[in-house]
């Protein structure tokens, strides 16, 4: 049995926003996909701010899938 590896982390940042941290290696940042040097356990490399349900979109889903695929 293999031990699970962290690829993402959800953290409440303010009363109106949560941040999703992702382990994406050296993927370039963008206005939405920020660097996350001190987010989580130290293995998280990027973060995305979510202020409403509409922020959970195809772009975020693709980043989550990439982070999940990268930990295998």
N, C-alpha and C positions, 0 to 999 in steps of 0.2 A: 504494500500500500504506500502510495506517495503522499507526502505532506502537502497541504494546500499552500499556494503562493498568492500573495496579495497582488492584485492588478488594478484595483480601484478602491476608493474610500469616499464616503459621503460624510460631510461634517457641517453642522449648523454654524454659520459664520456670523449672522446677525438675526434679528427677529423676523426679517423679511427675505432672507437669502440663505441658501445652502450652497456649498461648494462641493464639486465632485473632483476628487483627485485621481489622476490616472498615471500609470507607469508606461510611458511611451518612449523612453530612451531619448534619442537626439532629434525627435520630430521638431521642426521649426514652430515657434510660437506664432500667434496671430492676435488680433484684437480680442478675440473670444477665448482662445486657448493660451493661457498664461503660464509662465514658468512658476514652478512650485517648489522652490528650494527648501523650505522648512515646513512643508505640509505633510502631516502623518509621520510614518515611521522612517522617513529618509529615502525610501525607494520610490516614492511618488515623484514624478518629474514635472507634471503639468496639472493645471486645475482649470475648471470651468465653473463660472458663477451661474446659479439658477435662481431666478426671481419669480418665475411662474411656470405652470405646467407646460406652456408652449415652448419653453426653453429645452424641454426633453424632445429633441427632434432627430431627424436622420443623421445629421452631422455628429451629434453627441453619441448616438448609437454606433456610428462607424468608429469613433474613437474608443468606445468601450470594447467593441469587437477586436480592434487592433491591440488594445492593452491585454485583453484576455488571451489572444493568440500568441502574444509575445512572452507570456510567462511559462509556456509549455516546454 
